[in-house]
Amino acid sequence: MVKQAIKCMHCGSENIVRNGKRKNGVQCLLCRKCKKAFQQAYVSNGAKPEVKMMIIKMSLNGSGIRDISRVLEVSQGTVIAVLKKLKILLSTSIQNIVIMGNE
């Protein structure tokens, strides 16, 4: 039996443990260094981090929601969800910058 070295997709550490399974049977993994959970292989396109980055890049370049979903082969709901999460992250970051600037 050959063991395959799995690296954390967030920090690159090899200190990985199994962390249960998803409903679809895919193994979940947990990095002990950065404490983030991830999957070794994603089943749907919308869950892939590189697809989420492409959604953000395409929206910044002026592409519409339907255009993005058609090109990346994800649902319109996935595109909207990614953009909503981005909006929340940006608004939180801007508030922190304003608060730090007033001090």
Backbone hydrogen bonds, N-H to C=O, Kabsch-Sander energy under -0.5 kcal/mol:
donor,donor_aa,acceptor,acceptor_aa,energy
3,K,1,M,-0.5
5,A,3,K,-0.5
8,C,13,S,-2.7
12,G,8,C,-1.2
16,I,14,E,-1.7
17,V,30,L,-2.4
19,N,20,G,-0.5
19,N,28,C,-3.1
22,R,26,V,-2.5
25,G,22,R,-1.8
28,C,20,G,-3.0
29,L,38,F,-3.0
30,L,17,V,-2.8
31,C,36,K,-2.3
32,R,15,N,-2.7
32,R,30,L,-0.5
35,K,31,C,-1.2
38,F,29,L,-2.3
40,Q,27,Q,-0.7
47,A,44,S,-0.9
48,K,45,N,-1.3
51,V,48,K,-0.5
52,K,48,K,-1.9
53,M,49,P,-2.0
54,M,50,E,-1.7
55,I,51,V,-2.1
56,I,52,K,-1.9
57,K,53,M,-2.5
58,M,54,M,-2.8
59,S,55,I,-2.1
60,L,56,I,-2.0
61,N,57,K,-1.3
62,G,59,S,-1.1
63,S,58,M,-2.5
68,I,64,G,-2.5
69,S,65,I,-2.4
70,R,66,R,-2.0
71,V,67,D,-2.4
72,L,68,I,-2.6
73,E,69,S,-0.7
74,V,69,S,-1.4
79,V,75,S,-1.6
80,I,76,Q,-2.4
81,A,77,G,-2.4
82,V,78,T,-2.4
83,L,79,V,-2.1
84,K,80,I,-2.3
85,K,81,A,-2.2
86,L,82,V,-2.0
87,K,83,L,-2.1
88,I,84,K,-2.1
89,L,85,K,-2.3
90,L,86,L,-2.6
91,S,87,K,-2.4
92,T,88,I,-2.0
93,S,89,L,-2.2
94,I,90,L,-2.5
95,Q,91,S,-2.0
96,N,92,T,-2.0
97,I,93,S,-2.0
98,V,94,I,-2.4
99,I,95,Q,-2.4
100,M,96,N,-2.3
101,G,97,I,-2.0
102,N,98,V,-1.3
103,E,99,I,-0.6
